[in-house]
Amino acid sequence: MHAEIIKAITDIEQAFDTSTLTTRGVSYWPICRQKLWGGLMRKLLAARGEGDPPPVSNTGPQWADVGQVNAALAGPQDLGLLTATPARAPQLNPDVLFFARPEEYSDKVAGKSYARFIDSVFAHAVAAGPATKIELADARVIGFVRRYPSLFLDLGMAGQDVTFDPPGPLENFADVAAAAAKYADGFVLDHEALATDMGKIFYFAAIFEKILRALKPRLFILSVSYHPVGNAWMLACRRAGVRSVDLQHGRLGPIHGNYTHLTVAPPDGYALLPDRVWCWGEPTKRDIAAFNNPRCTRHMGVVGGNAWLAKWRHGDLKELEPPEAPAFVAATHDKRKILVSLQPLDTPVTAPLIAAMKQAPADWLWLLRLHPLRRQTAPEIKRLLENAGVRNFEIESATTLPLYLLLRLCEHHVTVFSSVVTEAASFDLRTSLLDEVGASTFAKYVARGICRVTVTGESLVAHVRECLAAGRTPLDDDFVDMRAEAAPQALAGLLG
């Protein structure tokens, strides 16, 4: 599936000169790639299997309205930077500036919210020099206590002197629209949607550039850059002369429309994409380089490891395990625990999975972990399973407890094609893949016996039985660089 989509994208790149796709002097081709990749993925995954339950509400994350939040101005008012009170204001002259989104705070450390990919690298940056974390101001999420406090950017305050121009013309759009229709199975690129996104990007970038020039960081780091706010940060960094880095958040290669196969990237790269991609290990770095234009001096990988995974795998866990963990361990001590990583699909729980849960022995407990963007669907999925007569599952703790704690406790992993497969392998856990799409995504893992495709309830139960009988054995996977010095070395190199 991924190969079909990337072929469509690269066929378009070969069909005509994508460097002609500009607006206000900026190439909008990366946004076309984002829409093609996301749209074609959704189209191919939309088909429901026979007997699958009805779709669930596939909406974005929901945040409770907490009312008025105490916040104090940090710096000049025209920058719109706030800090939650009471809290010590973060550094205003950092070497490294991080950007986080509220949905990234999936874990807790010492009772405080923790963005596992951002904060684990932030900790290394702080140890080496001044570093600051910034988020967009939102009264609904400023109030929760973070392990590492953030600055909050009020776009209204900071944007008072920034003009939001109406969407401008997309040069040569008809050419790329025709190519998409021809090479991407009739896919429709929407001019209005693209122009609107570019208008947002230019507006946000003007504000972000003002922040970057005021704070003067040498390095900017975020995790996931392919959305209008992320693209805007990348453009602002390019304009302000700040090196930008996208932290790997899962399995990106060997095929990913936003990171790999940048076959015609210009020598100086695309202004809307990161200068570097922080990779968990050499395999991802190689995947990114394999089909990118070798003349391009940007968008390549830098190996920095997964600092949070390394700490859970080999570090001191005293401050990492949340206070509710012992009760969960005690309540499930007599169960064979199977972690199921659900994905933000219209039908996250399929008929074969339900069949397997019904066939499973009484001492099997299926831990259904919701995707961070779909946590609000827990009641809906719970009702769906109960209506199907399934009772041997747990969803609340499986979603709120740290992923890596669950990977330490569980004995098997199940998913459609979630990149948790690679993280599970780091804990010597094998995975059952619920769809053939997983076979192409994790072909090397299937060949090594780390994964098996199990598209029926019977085959899923049989694979779980086999893995439980064999026990946890070392998988010797090199996908993640587990060296303690990987993150500090990567930071030093990026700042050098």
C-alpha positions as a printed Julia matrix, in Angstrom:
496×3 Matrix{Float64}:
   0.0     0.0     0.0
   2.68    2.49    0.99
   4.65    1.61   -2.14
   1.64    2.35   -4.35
   1.16    5.76   -2.77
   4.79    6.81   -2.93
   4.95    5.67   -6.55
   2.04    7.97   -7.38
   3.82   10.89   -5.69
   7.17   10.25   -7.36
   5.48    9.7   -10.74
   4.07   13.2   -10.42
   7.55   14.51   -9.59
   8.87   12.96  -12.78
   5.93   14.1   -14.91
   6.72   17.8   -14.79
   8.89   20.37  -13.05
   7.47   20.69   -9.52
   9.8    23.63   -8.85
   7.25   25.74  -10.75
   4.71   25.16   -7.96
   5.22   28.33   -5.93
   3.22   30.96   -4.12
   4.82   34.14   -2.8
   8.19   32.65   -3.65
   7.69   29.48   -1.57
   7.24   25.99   -3.02
   3.87   24.54   -2.09
   4.73   21.09   -3.49
   5.48   19.71    0.04
   1.88   20.55    1.01
   0.65   18.74   -2.1
   2.7    15.71   -1.02
   1.17   15.88    2.47
  -2.35   15.93    1.06
  -1.64   13.15   -1.43
  -0.04   10.93    1.23
  -2.74   11.51    3.82
  -5.65   11.38    1.4
  -4.55    8.23   -0.39
  -3.78    6.51    2.92
  -7.28    7.32    4.2
  -8.83    6.14    0.94
  -7.05    2.79    1.03
  -7.82    2.24    4.71
 -11.46    3.28    4.5
 -12.72   -0.08    3.28
 -14.34   -2.09    6.07
 -13.88   -5.8     6.32
 -16.74   -8.24    6.35
 -18.42   -8.25    9.74
 -16.55   -5.18   11.01
 -18.5    -3.1    13.53
 -19.74    0.36   12.49
 -17.2     3.23   12.43
 -16.47    5.21   15.57
 -16.3     8.98   15.88
 -13.03    9.8    14.12
 -12.65   13.29   15.55
  -9.63   15.11   16.92
  -8.63   15.38   20.58
 -11.03   17.1    22.95
  -9.97   19.3    25.85
 -12.16   20.27   28.78
 -12.83   23.98   29.24
 -11.13   24.82   32.53
 -12.17   28.47   32.51
  -9.85   31.32   33.42
  -6.2    30.31   33.79
  -3.64   32.35   35.66
  -0.82   33.34   33.34
   1.81   36.05   33.53
   3.5    37.95   30.74
   7.02   36.74   29.99
   8.95   39.3    28.0
   7.64   42.23   25.94
   3.88   42.3    25.42
   4.15   42.39   21.63
   5.78   38.93   21.69
   2.71   37.47   23.39
   4.71   35.07   25.52
   3.04   33.86   28.72
   4.0    31.59   31.56
   1.58   29.67   33.75
   1.6    30.88   37.35
   2.91   30.1    39.81
   5.92   28.94   37.83
   9.46   30.04   37.18
   9.61   31.65   33.76
  11.61   29.56   31.24
  14.75   30.91   29.59
  14.23   33.74   27.08
  17.67   33.32   25.49
  17.9    29.58   24.75
  20.41   27.74   22.63
  17.64   25.28   21.77
  13.95   26.09   21.41
  11.44   23.22   21.48
   7.82   23.27   20.33
   5.23   20.91   21.86
   1.55   20.19   21.24
  -0.83   19.29   24.11
  -1.58   15.82   22.71
   2.1    14.92   23.08
   1.8    14.85   26.89
   0.93   11.17   27.04
   3.01   10.24   30.11
   3.58   11.51   33.63
   6.78   11.82   35.64
   6.49   12.45   39.39
   2.82   13.26   38.82
   3.55   15.89   36.18
   2.68   15.72   32.48
   5.5    14.63   30.21
   5.79   14.84   26.42
   7.87   11.72   26.02
   9.72   12.49   22.78
  10.13   16.24   23.24
  10.8    16.27   26.98
  13.29   13.39   26.94
  15.46   15.33   24.47
  14.73   18.59   26.29
  16.27   17.08   29.43
  19.53   16.45   27.55
  19.46   19.96   26.07
  19.01   21.56   29.5
  21.93   19.55   30.84
  24.14   21.0    28.11
  22.97   24.63   28.07
  19.95   26.94   28.08
  16.82   25.49   26.48
  13.18   26.57   26.35
   9.95   24.86   25.4
   7.12   26.78   23.74
   3.47   25.94   23.05
   0.5    27.76   21.59
  -1.57   29.38   24.32
  -4.86   27.61   24.97
  -6.73   28.2    28.22
  -7.91   24.58   28.2
  -4.39   23.15   28.49
  -2.17   25.84   30.03
  -3.27   24.83   33.5
  -2.07   21.22   33.66
   1.3    20.87   35.39
   4.19   19.94   33.15
   7.42   18.23   34.22
   9.25   20.92   32.25
   7.31   24.23   32.19
   6.61   25.86   28.85
   6.26   29.35   27.48
   2.87   29.89   25.87
   2.51   31.93   22.71
  -0.68   33.99   22.5
  -1.21   34.37   18.77
  -3.65   37.26   19.25
  -1.13   39.33   21.21
   1.85   38.41   19.08
  -0.04   38.88   15.82
  -1.35   42.4    16.41
   1.16   43.83   13.94
   0.93   40.88   11.52
  -1.43   41.07    8.55
  -3.36   37.99    7.55
  -3.33   38.28    3.78
  -6.04   36.5     1.78
  -4.85   33.28    0.14
  -2.75   34.08   -2.9
  -2.62   32.34   -6.3
  -0.95   28.95   -6.51
   1.22   29.11   -9.59
   0.78   26.26  -12.07
  -1.84   24.59   -9.9
  -3.7    23.24  -12.93
  -0.6    21.23  -13.89
  -0.22   19.52  -10.52
  -3.99   18.94  -10.23
  -3.99   17.21  -13.62
  -0.93   15.12  -12.68
  -2.57   14.06   -9.42
  -5.71   13.0   -11.24
  -3.63   11.01  -13.74
  -1.06    9.33  -11.53
  -2.9     9.14   -8.18
  -6.03    7.28   -9.22
  -8.14   10.37   -9.81
  -7.15   12.09   -6.57
  -8.51   15.64   -6.42
  -6.2    18.36   -5.13
  -8.42   21.13   -3.8
  -7.12   24.59   -4.79
  -9.12   26.38   -2.1
  -7.95   24.02    0.66
  -4.32   24.3    -0.46
  -4.47   28.08   -0.77
  -6.1    28.35    2.66
  -3.4    26.2     4.24
  -0.68   28.28    2.63
  -2.36   31.45    3.88
  -2.33   30.06    7.43
   1.3    29.01    7.06
   2.4    32.49    5.95
   0.48   34.12    8.81
   1.81   31.79   11.49
   5.31   31.98   10.04
   5.34   35.77   10.34
   4.53   35.48   14.05
   6.95   32.63   14.64
   9.76   34.46   12.85
   9.25   37.39   15.22
   9.58   35.02   18.19
  12.7    33.37   16.77
  14.41   36.69   16.13
  13.59   37.83   19.66
  14.71   34.63   21.45
  17.64   33.95   19.07
  17.9    30.16   19.46
  20.54   28.33   17.47
  18.38   25.23   17.08
  14.62   24.58   16.88
  13.14   21.12   17.58
   9.6    19.8    17.24
   8.03   16.38   16.71
   5.86   16.05   13.58
   6.22   19.01   11.22
   3.66   18.11    8.55
   0.72   20.29    9.58
   0.16   24.04    9.0
   1.63   25.11   12.35
   4.63   22.81   11.91
   5.18   23.92    8.31
   4.99   27.52    9.49
   7.68   26.92   12.11
   9.89   25.42    9.4
   9.39   28.47    7.15
  10.04   30.84   10.06
  13.24   28.99   10.94
  14.45   29.22    7.35
  13.76   32.96    7.27
  15.35   33.57   10.68
  18.41   31.44    9.98
  17.66   28.87   12.71
  18.36   25.18   12.04
  15.15   23.14   12.32
  14.82   19.51   13.42
  11.86   17.12   13.37
  12.07   14.44   16.08
  11.18   10.94   14.93
   7.89    9.95   16.57
   7.52    6.43   15.22
   8.53    4.27   12.29
   9.11    6.7     9.39
  10.71    4.54    6.72
  11.41    2.99    4.35
   8.4     4.69    2.76
   6.82    7.84    4.16
   5.37   10.64    2.05
   6.61   13.37    4.37
  10.17   12.17    5.03
  11.37    9.8     2.31
  11.51    9.81   -1.5
  12.11   13.55   -1.85
  13.34   12.73   -5.33
  13.4    16.27   -6.77
  14.12   18.35   -3.66
  16.1    21.45   -4.69
  19.75   21.76   -3.59
  18.78   24.09   -0.73
  15.72   22.02    0.17
  12.11   23.0     0.71
  11.4    25.93    3.03
   8.38   24.15    4.52
  10.31   21.04    5.6
  12.81   20.52    8.44
  16.53   20.92    7.86
  17.21   17.63    9.66
  15.24   14.63   10.91
  16.25   13.23   14.3
  16.29    9.46   13.76
  15.97    6.73   16.37
  18.66    4.7    14.62
  20.72    4.11   11.5
  17.93    2.2     9.67
  15.73    5.3     9.55
  18.64    7.49    8.5
  19.36    5.09    5.64
  15.68    4.96    4.65
  15.51    8.75    4.42
  18.68    8.95    2.33
  17.86    6.05    0.0
  15.66    7.91   -2.52
  16.14   11.58   -1.65
  17.8    13.83   -4.2
  21.53   13.44   -3.38
  22.16   17.05   -4.42
  19.88   18.35   -1.64
  21.79   19.61    1.42
  18.79   19.45    3.79
  16.14   17.04    5.09
  18.62   14.24    5.88
  18.67   12.16    9.04
  20.74   12.52   12.2
  20.88    9.58   14.62
  19.94   10.63   18.16
  18.16    7.56   19.5
  14.9     7.44   21.45
  15.95    8.87   24.81
  12.66    8.04   26.53
  12.67    4.42   25.4
  16.29    3.99   26.42
  15.51    5.26   29.92
  12.56    2.88   30.32
  14.57   -0.04   28.96
  17.78    0.42   30.86
  17.42    3.33   33.31
  16.16    3.91   36.85
  12.38    3.54   36.84
  11.68    4.92   40.33
  10.44    8.31   39.17
   8.94    7.0    35.92
   6.29    4.59   37.18
   3.07    6.48   38.01
   1.45    5.96   41.43
  -1.47    4.06   39.9
   0.85    1.45   38.34
   1.11   -0.88   41.4
  -2.68   -1.18   41.64
  -2.91   -2.04   37.94
  -0.13   -4.62   38.28
  -1.84   -6.18   41.29
  -5.25   -6.27   39.61
  -3.88   -7.99   36.5
  -1.15  -10.17   38.0
  -2.94  -13.42   37.1
  -3.65  -12.41   33.48
  -1.69  -12.98   30.26
  -1.61   -9.39   29.05
  -1.8    -8.59   25.31
  -1.34   -4.98   24.24
  -3.41   -3.83   21.26
  -2.25   -0.55   19.71
  -5.33    0.94   18.08
  -4.98    3.52   15.34
  -6.98    6.61   14.3
  -8.98    4.62   11.74
 -12.71    4.78   11.12
 -12.89    1.14   12.25
 -10.13    0.72   14.86
 -11.59   -2.52   16.24
 -12.13   -5.08   13.46
 -14.18   -8.26   13.23
 -11.12  -10.59   13.39
  -9.91   -8.86   16.56
 -13.33   -9.22   18.17
 -13.44  -12.88   17.13
 -10.03  -13.51   18.69
 -11.04  -11.81   21.93
 -14.09  -14.06   22.12
 -12.05  -17.22   21.42
  -9.26  -16.39   23.86
  -8.78  -18.29   27.12
 -10.25  -16.72   30.25
  -6.86  -15.69   31.59
  -6.02  -13.51   28.56
  -6.56   -9.79   29.05
  -6.59   -7.55   25.99
  -5.25   -4.07   26.77
  -6.69   -1.71   24.15
  -4.56    1.39   23.88
  -6.18    4.28   22.03
  -4.21    6.56   19.74
  -3.4     9.93   21.42
  -5.69   11.69   18.94
  -8.63    9.38   19.7
  -8.63    9.05   23.48
 -12.1    10.59   23.68
 -13.55    7.56   21.84
 -12.97    5.2    24.79
 -16.65    5.06   25.91
 -17.78    4.43   22.31
 -15.33    1.57   21.77
 -16.13    0.1    25.17
 -19.85    0.03   24.33
 -19.08   -1.47   20.92
 -17.17   -4.38   22.47
 -19.66   -4.97   25.25
 -22.49   -5.05   22.7
 -20.47   -7.7    20.83
 -20.29   -9.79   24.0
 -16.62   -9.1    24.74
 -15.65   -8.62   28.38
 -11.97   -9.64   28.66
 -10.48   -6.24   27.87
  -9.29   -3.09   29.59
  -9.13    0.31   27.92
  -8.74    3.12   30.47
  -5.43    2.13   32.12
  -4.16    0.71   28.84
  -4.55    4.19   27.34
  -3.4     6.36   30.23
  -0.47    4.36   31.64
   2.91    4.96   29.95
   3.35    2.92   26.79
   6.75    1.67   27.84
   5.44    0.49   31.2
   2.86   -1.57   29.33
   5.5    -2.99   27.01
   7.45   -4.12   30.07
   4.34   -5.79   31.54
   2.74   -7.33   28.46
   3.61  -10.59   26.76
   2.48   -9.85   23.21
   1.56   -6.96   20.92
  -1.19   -6.6    18.31
  -1.88   -3.83   15.79
  -2.83   -3.07   12.19
   0.38   -1.23   11.32
   1.21    1.05   14.26
   4.86    1.96   14.66
   4.59    0.66   18.23
   5.77   -2.54   16.52
   9.32   -1.16   16.57
   9.08   -0.03   20.18
   7.67   -3.41   21.21
  10.61   -5.11   19.48
  12.96   -3.01   21.64
  11.32   -4.73   24.63
  11.66   -8.14   22.92
   7.93   -8.38   22.18
   6.6    -9.94   19.0
   3.61   -8.5    17.13
   0.54   -9.88   15.35
  -0.43   -7.68   12.38
  -4.17   -7.51   11.74
  -4.01   -6.51    8.08
  -1.92   -7.19    4.99
  -0.92   -3.52    5.02
   1.21   -4.42    8.02
   3.05   -6.99    5.93
   4.35   -4.33    3.56
   5.01   -1.84    6.34
   7.03   -4.31    8.4
   8.28   -6.67    5.7
  11.73   -7.0     7.29
  10.21   -7.75   10.68
   7.93  -10.38    9.14
  10.93  -12.0     7.44
  12.75  -12.16   10.8
   9.78  -13.63   12.64
   9.3   -10.55   14.83
   5.87  -10.02   13.24
   3.28  -12.29   11.66
   0.26  -11.28    9.6
  -2.9   -12.66   11.26
  -6.01  -11.56    9.38
  -8.46  -13.99   11.04
  -9.45  -14.48   14.64
  -8.15  -18.05   14.55
  -4.71  -17.11   13.21
  -4.4   -14.29   15.72
  -5.17  -16.57   18.67
  -2.78  -19.2    17.33
   0.07  -16.68   16.99
  -0.49  -15.3    20.48
  -0.51  -18.84   21.91
   2.74  -19.63   20.14
   4.47  -16.48   21.42
   3.2   -16.93   24.97
   4.53  -20.49   25.0
   7.93  -19.4    23.7
   8.27  -16.59   26.21
  10.12  -13.32   25.8
  13.38  -13.9    23.94
  15.97  -11.32   22.78
  15.12  -10.0    19.32
  18.39   -8.1    18.82
  16.66   -5.34   16.87
  18.83   -2.37   15.87
  16.02    0.0    14.89
  16.66    2.17   17.97
  20.14    3.33   18.95
  20.1     2.58   22.69
  23.45    4.19   23.55
  23.24    6.64   26.47
  25.4     9.12   24.54
  23.28    9.06   21.35
  21.09   12.07   22.25
  23.85   14.32   23.68
  26.07   13.59   20.68
  23.26   14.43   18.24
  22.5    17.7    20.03
  26.16   18.69   20.05
  26.45   17.95   16.34
  23.32   19.93   15.48
  24.53   22.91   17.5
  28.06   22.72   16.13
